[in-house]
Amino acid sequence: MVRGHKINLRPIRESDLGKMMEWDNDSEIIKYLGKKFLSWDTCVTWFNRVSVNRGHRALAIESEDGRLIGTIELEHIEWRGGRGELSVCIGEKDCWGRGYGSDAVQVFVNFAFHRLHLDQIYLRVYRGNARAIRCYQKVGFRKEGLLKLNGRRAERDDDLVLMSLRREAFRPRLDSHREAM
Ligand SMILES: CC(C)(COP(=O)(O)OP(=O)(O)OC[C@H]1O[C@@H](n2cnc3c(N)ncnc32)[C@H](O)[C@@H]1OP(=O)(O)O)[C@@H](O)C(=O)NCCC(=O)NCCS
């Protein structure tokens, strides 16, 4: 368990998958994150694989009252290169804009730098996703580049911003997390 100010991070349980499928079927979330699971079976397969994949860490985000509100992941972890790609989803939309996302990113990044000993975390975000970009900037991520997209599907035709944060540039809030591993 990793504790933040407003959230706790814990391992994902099989009983969380129903909520995750619900979020994955929400058109607004799909707009920002794409679709993750094609079916219940792919969701269960994802869950079974993630726990044994050394290149992937995924945790559930709980609010202070123990409600499951989202997930946060580090994928494509290159242990030798010391890098990984971050993605985060606050699936409960009534929780958007209340500081949960930036607290989750803050404590997860701190965990990745100081427990997993990674050196750099990067992410991709659609240019139009101003809330997410602001959330990442609050934690210290900086824009590194822009990928111009010419997708086939009009609703996805938003350019992708590449952002990254290096360990030495990360300034954890001193009281930002307490860990009980
Ligand atoms: C992106 C996400 C993780 C952010 O988490 P959150 O809890 O909503 O965000 P926070 O409240 O921590 O921070 C949001 C910041 O963006 C600001 N913001 C909100 N809407 C904004 C907008 N339209 N334009 C600019 N800033 C905006 C807020 O004011 C806040 O900044 P502040 O604290 O300086 O006032 C969450 O909204 C989410 O999961 N969204 C759906 C999926 C998604 O987009 N994931 C990221 C894909 S890369």
The ligand as a MOL file (V3000), in Angstrom:
LIG
                    3D

  0  0  0     0  0            999 V3000
M  V30 BEGIN CTAB
M  V30 COUNTS 48 50 0 0 0
M  V30 BEGIN ATOM
M  V30 1 C -6.4150 13.3080 -16.2020 0
M  V30 2 C -6.7720 12.9390 -14.7700 0
M  V30 3 C -5.8900 11.7680 -14.3220 0
M  V30 4 C -6.4910 14.1470 -13.8650 0
M  V30 5 O -6.8700 13.8220 -12.5640 0
M  V30 6 P -7.7960 14.8670 -11.7510 0
M  V30 7 O -7.9550 14.3440 -10.3870 0
M  V30 8 O -9.0340 15.1140 -12.5320 0
M  V30 9 O -6.8700 16.1580 -11.7970 0
M  V30 10 P -6.4050 17.1340 -10.6040 0
M  V30 11 O -7.6350 17.6470 -9.9010 0
M  V30 12 O -5.3830 16.4770 -9.7700 0
M  V30 13 O -5.6790 18.3070 -11.4140 0
M  V30 14 C -6.3190 18.8610 -12.5350 0
M  V30 15 C -5.7720 20.2360 -12.8040 0
M  V30 16 O -6.2140 20.6090 -14.1090 0
M  V30 17 C -6.9500 21.8230 -14.0220 0
M  V30 18 N -7.9580 21.7430 -15.0720 0
M  V30 19 C -9.1360 21.1030 -15.0550 0
M  V30 20 N -9.7650 21.2640 -16.2310 0
M  V30 21 C -8.9450 22.0380 -16.9830 0
M  V30 22 C -9.0340 22.5630 -18.2930 0
M  V30 23 N -10.0910 22.3140 -19.0730 0
M  V30 24 N -8.0080 23.3120 -18.7510 0
M  V30 25 C -6.9080 23.5480 -17.9800 0
M  V30 26 N -6.7770 23.0750 -16.7220 0
M  V30 27 C -7.7870 22.3190 -16.2450 0
M  V30 28 C -7.4970 21.8500 -12.6210 0
M  V30 29 O -7.8390 23.1690 -12.2430 0
M  V30 30 C -6.2970 21.2800 -11.8540 0
M  V30 31 O -5.2550 22.2310 -11.7230 0
M  V30 32 P -5.0720 23.1250 -10.3700 0
M  V30 33 O -4.9390 22.1640 -9.2280 0
M  V30 34 O -3.8280 23.9220 -10.6370 0
M  V30 35 O -6.3070 23.9750 -10.2440 0
M  V30 36 C -8.2920 12.5290 -14.6550 0
M  V30 37 O -9.1050 13.6540 -14.9090 0
M  V30 38 C -8.6620 11.4010 -15.5920 0
M  V30 39 O -8.3560 10.2510 -15.3380 0
M  V30 40 N -9.2940 11.7360 -16.7430 0
M  V30 41 C -9.7670 10.7380 -17.7090 0
M  V30 42 C -8.6460 9.8730 -18.2980 0
M  V30 43 C -7.4430 10.6630 -18.7290 0
M  V30 44 O -7.5300 11.7030 -19.3540 0
M  V30 45 N -6.2680 10.1200 -18.3900 0
M  V30 46 C -5.0040 10.6960 -18.7900 0
M  V30 47 C -4.6720 10.2380 -20.1580 0
M  V30 48 S -3.0660 10.7860 -20.6650 0
M  V30 END ATOM
M  V30 BEGIN BOND
M  V30 1 1 1 2
M  V30 2 1 2 3
M  V30 3 1 2 4
M  V30 4 1 2 36
M  V30 5 1 4 5
M  V30 6 1 5 6
M  V30 7 2 6 7
M  V30 8 1 6 8
M  V30 9 1 6 9
M  V30 10 1 9 10
M  V30 11 2 10 11
M  V30 12 1 10 12
M  V30 13 1 10 13
M  V30 14 1 13 14
M  V30 15 1 14 15
M  V30 16 1 15 16
M  V30 17 1 15 30
M  V30 18 1 16 17
M  V30 19 1 17 18
M  V30 20 1 17 28
M  V30 21 1 18 19
M  V30 22 1 18 27
M  V30 23 2 19 20
M  V30 24 1 20 21
M  V30 25 1 21 22
M  V30 26 2 21 27
M  V30 27 1 22 23
M  V30 28 2 22 24
M  V30 29 1 24 25
M  V30 30 2 25 26
M  V30 31 1 26 27
M  V30 32 1 28 29
M  V30 33 1 28 30
M  V30 34 1 30 31
M  V30 35 1 31 32
M  V30 36 2 32 33
M  V30 37 1 32 34
M  V30 38 1 32 35
M  V30 39 1 36 37
M  V30 40 1 36 38
M  V30 41 2 38 39
M  V30 42 1 38 40
M  V30 43 1 40 41
M  V30 44 1 41 42
M  V30 45 1 42 43
M  V30 46 2 43 44
M  V30 47 1 43 45
M  V30 48 1 45 46
M  V30 49 1 46 47
M  V30 50 1 47 48
M  V30 END BOND
M  V30 END CTAB
M  END
